Amino acid sequence: MTYEIDIAGMKRQLPICRVTDDLYIGAFVMFGDVELTVHCAKELLARVPEYDYILAPEAKAIPLVYEMARQSGNNKYFIARKHAKAYMKGIFEVNVRSITTDAEQKLIIDSEDAAMLRGKRVLLVDDVISTGESIRAVEKLAEAAGAVVVGRAAPLAEGDAYYRDDIITLAQLPLFNADGTVK
């Protein structure tokens, strides 16, 4: 089963995937789809407020924030990592549970990134906002670093997240029943 979605004028067929017995989602994966990534970056940049840096959770938003940084001429963006890396010094971390992840995860930035974010206007970006847990965890990281969050954006908002007034999005991604019908 698939679901056809129109993302600000670009259509894609999304496979419908089981999360639980009574909850299915449309799988939105930008990895490998350069045309879609470039399109979503352009469309989001036209809608977001002025910012100094972009901060996104690892991993599915990485191509999007790279392309947003490239298109905007901003040569730096930040990724909240899932695991501490050997090069990190003095980490900030928060716990998060996402709808598409089985277990609780950590999101981490290091002290050098935190120092660059301190006092800066930061735009939080993800690929899809559903429960909002991932973007909330990234926001906690940004605030711990002393950044000023000026906006939250994603190409898609899933389910009721589409109606939130605190996120910028390009399209609504509905939730699905086991038979592929929209909930």
PLY file of the C-alpha trace (Angstrom):
ply
format ascii 1.0
element vertex 183
property float x
property float y
property float z
element edge 182
property int vertex1
property int vertex2
end_header
0.00 0.00 0.00
1.11 3.52 -0.75
-0.17 7.04 -0.20
0.27 9.83 -2.73
1.28 13.10 -1.09
1.70 16.56 -2.57
4.53 18.44 -0.87
4.24 22.07 -1.99
3.68 21.01 -5.58
5.88 17.90 -5.71
4.17 14.50 -5.55
5.56 11.31 -4.09
4.21 7.83 -3.33
4.88 6.92 0.31
4.79 3.29 1.46
2.38 2.75 4.35
4.17 1.05 7.27
2.96 -0.55 10.48
3.89 1.10 13.79
1.38 -0.81 15.96
-1.60 -3.05 15.17
-3.87 -0.03 14.85
-1.41 2.66 13.72
0.25 2.88 10.32
2.28 5.76 8.92
3.38 6.95 5.51
7.14 6.46 5.34
8.74 9.73 4.25
12.41 9.18 3.48
14.35 11.95 1.76
17.60 9.96 1.65
18.54 9.48 -1.98
15.84 11.76 -3.39
17.86 14.81 -4.38
15.01 16.45 -6.30
12.69 16.25 -3.29
15.39 17.44 -0.88
16.21 20.50 -3.02
12.50 21.28 -3.43
11.68 20.98 0.29
14.70 23.09 1.26
13.66 25.87 -1.13
10.03 25.82 0.01
10.90 25.82 3.72
13.44 28.63 3.31
10.67 30.77 1.79
8.58 30.29 4.96
10.95 30.30 7.93
11.91 33.33 10.04
15.36 34.89 9.96
17.93 32.71 11.74
21.66 32.37 12.30
21.99 28.57 12.35
19.96 25.43 11.76
19.96 22.57 14.29
18.47 19.18 13.43
18.31 15.70 14.97
20.36 12.90 13.43
19.76 11.35 10.86
16.88 11.71 8.37
16.93 15.53 8.41
20.63 15.75 7.51
20.26 16.03 3.71
17.53 18.64 4.18
19.51 20.90 6.52
22.60 20.55 4.34
20.59 21.73 1.34
18.93 24.54 3.31
22.36 25.75 4.43
23.69 25.51 0.86
20.75 27.37 -0.68
20.78 30.09 1.97
24.52 30.65 1.74
24.94 29.78 5.42
27.98 27.50 5.50
27.34 26.02 8.94
24.59 23.86 10.41
24.46 21.60 13.47
23.33 18.03 14.03
22.18 16.69 17.39
23.89 13.29 17.40
22.46 10.05 18.81
25.79 8.98 20.30
28.79 10.83 21.67
31.78 10.77 19.33
35.45 10.68 20.30
35.98 14.25 19.10
33.23 15.65 21.34
34.24 17.53 24.48
31.83 18.41 27.26
28.56 17.11 25.83
25.00 18.37 26.35
22.43 15.58 26.15
18.70 14.92 26.46
16.59 11.77 26.18
13.97 11.33 23.46
11.47 8.71 22.30
10.32 9.04 18.69
7.28 7.38 17.09
9.56 5.55 14.62
12.11 4.34 17.21
11.64 1.33 19.48
13.68 2.56 22.43
14.55 5.79 24.17
17.51 7.59 22.58
19.84 10.41 23.54
20.50 13.53 21.49
23.90 15.13 22.00
25.86 18.21 20.94
29.38 19.00 22.06
30.69 22.06 23.84
32.26 23.60 20.71
28.89 23.51 18.93
27.17 24.81 22.05
29.58 27.74 22.18
28.80 28.66 18.56
25.04 28.44 19.23
25.12 30.56 22.40
23.10 33.73 21.89
22.32 32.88 18.25
18.91 32.63 16.56
18.42 28.94 15.84
15.94 27.26 13.50
15.06 23.68 14.44
14.43 21.41 11.44
13.32 17.79 11.13
12.00 15.68 8.26
8.60 14.97 9.86
7.07 16.29 13.06
4.62 13.83 14.58
4.46 13.64 18.35
6.93 16.50 18.57
9.24 14.60 20.92
12.32 14.78 18.69
11.98 18.50 18.00
11.30 19.11 21.74
14.52 17.28 22.61
16.48 19.32 20.05
14.94 22.46 21.54
16.13 21.42 25.01
19.64 21.03 23.60
19.48 24.44 21.93
18.29 26.08 25.15
20.97 24.28 27.21
23.53 25.76 24.81
22.07 29.25 25.31
20.56 29.54 21.82
17.35 31.44 21.03
14.92 29.18 19.16
13.18 31.26 16.48
11.26 28.49 14.71
10.54 24.81 14.17
10.13 23.46 10.63
9.66 20.22 8.72
8.43 19.34 5.25
5.65 17.21 6.78
3.56 17.32 9.93
1.96 14.02 10.79
-1.57 13.72 12.10
-2.67 16.47 14.48
0.81 18.06 14.46
-0.25 19.75 11.21
-2.62 21.98 13.20
0.03 23.21 15.63
0.74 26.92 15.29
4.35 26.63 16.47
5.71 24.70 13.46
6.26 25.57 9.81
5.40 22.78 7.42
4.73 22.14 3.75
2.05 19.44 3.95
0.05 17.20 6.25
0.86 13.50 6.41
-2.17 11.63 7.72
-2.09 8.59 9.98
-3.51 5.34 8.59
-5.54 2.30 9.57
-4.29 -1.24 8.87
-6.25 -1.32 5.59
-4.51 1.84 4.33
-7.42 4.20 4.87
-6.79 7.54 6.50
-7.63 7.67 10.23
0 1
1 2
2 3
3 4
4 5
5 6
6 7
7 8
8 9
9 10
10 11
11 12
12 13
13 14
14 15
15 16
16 17
17 18
18 19
19 20
20 21
21 22
22 23
23 24
24 25
25 26
26 27
27 28
28 29
29 30
30 31
31 32
32 33
33 34
34 35
35 36
36 37
37 38
38 39
39 40
40 41
41 42
42 43
43 44
44 45
45 46
46 47
47 48
48 49
49 50
50 51
51 52
52 53
53 54
54 55
55 56
56 57
57 58
58 59
59 60
60 61
61 62
62 63
63 64
64 65
65 66
66 67
67 68
68 69
69 70
70 71
71 72
72 73
73 74
74 75
75 76
76 77
77 78
78 79
79 80
80 81
81 82
82 83
83 84
84 85
85 86
86 87
87 88
88 89
89 90
90 91
91 92
92 93
93 94
94 95
95 96
96 97
97 98
98 99
99 100
100 101
101 102
102 103
103 104
104 105
105 106
106 107
107 108
108 109
109 110
110 111
111 112
112 113
113 114
114 115
115 116
116 117
117 118
118 119
119 120
120 121
121 122
122 123
123 124
124 125
125 126
126 127
127 128
128 129
129 130
130 131
131 132
132 133
133 134
134 135
135 136
136 137
137 138
138 139
139 140
140 141
141 142
142 143
143 144
144 145
145 146
146 147
147 148
148 149
149 150
150 151
151 152
152 153
153 154
154 155
155 156
156 157
157 158
158 159
159 160
160 161
161 162
162 163
163 164
164 165
165 166
166 167
167 168
168 169
169 170
170 171
171 172
172 173
173 174
174 175
175 176
176 177
177 178
178 179
179 180
180 181
181 182
